[in-house]
Amino acid sequence: MSIVKVTLVGATGNLGEPILDALVNEGVFKITVLQRASSKSKPGHLDKVQVDTISDSLPIDELTEKLRGQDAVVVCYRAKDASEQIKFGEAAAAAGVKRLIPADFGSCDSNGKRERELVKLFDLKQQIRESLQKLAEEHEGFSWTSLVNGHFFDWGLRESFLHFDLKTRKAEIIDDGNTKSSQATLAQIAKATVSILQRPEVTKNKMLFIQSFCVSQNDVLRSLEKAMGVKWEVEYVESEKFIREKKALADQGNKDAIEDLVFVLGAINGNWETRPDFAMDLLGLQDEDLDTIVQQVVNETAAK
């Protein structure tokens, strides 16, 4: 199986941009960026990619025709519901696409029982994978790969999603802060995506786990204090109390509380290194250096 023609959906998002960069920089793919007709966003590399549009409602027949002749489809935006993501799988299989990488890119293992109980999104992601596996069994030649990368480290650090506030230099640490979890930079996730497309046989119909490093919150705190040259103010929070409080808010529709649940689950149950489906070697990836990445983020933030 050889993958050359790739359609990227969500190319102007926080993850889509580095994935597009990685695909273009590899120099071997013929890339189509698929956008909704109403989208005003312009992707990068307009001299090297083709841009196609589709009706905003993503009609299945139109989507199938848009994907016909493509070897792979990468979806990297958060859909409003599972049915929209499942539609990409159905259209890709019907169009003869060889590989679909769905918009998983998980901070947490969405197969986990507790993860699915606490965060509806993870239950939806499992439904999407089950649908893709069924399609793979029904359509010879169609396959999928789902990528789980832990917390988006550089983006999460910049935006305080990881509960380190670079402006106030305050950190919220879960339990004693010593539990290690796998986390990945946007560039590492993009590199893994390209690697999957270059290794279609060994990545076929699998949920793969990757990282940039496996570190504790205390490791990150030490690195931040080193990079900024100042001590941080730290608040320690008991994980189960945090989960109870955030779950109550999430059940009322509080979106910030949902993100907080994703954060804590990734922090306390996100070590991929001992998993049999840990795919760093399979994908030819190497860990990055925590201090180097933290210093880059600190410098970028200070320059704004």
Buried (B, 14 or more C-beta within 10 A) or exposed (E): EEBEBBBBBBBBBBBBBBBBBBBBEBEEBBBBBBBBEEBEEEBBBEEBBEBEEBEEEBBEEEBBBBBEEBBBBBBBBEBEEBEBBBBBBBBBBBBBBBBBBBBBBBBBBBBBEEBBEBBEBBBBBBBBBEBBBEBBEEBEEBBBBBBBBBBBBBBBBBEBBBBBBBEEBBBBBBBEBEBBBBBBBBBBBBBBBBBBBBBBEEBBBBBBBBBBBBBBBBBBBBBBBEBBEEEBEBEEBEBEEBBEEBBEBBEEEEEEBBBBBBBBBBBBBBBBBEBEEBBBEBBEBEBBEBBEBBBBBBEEEEEE
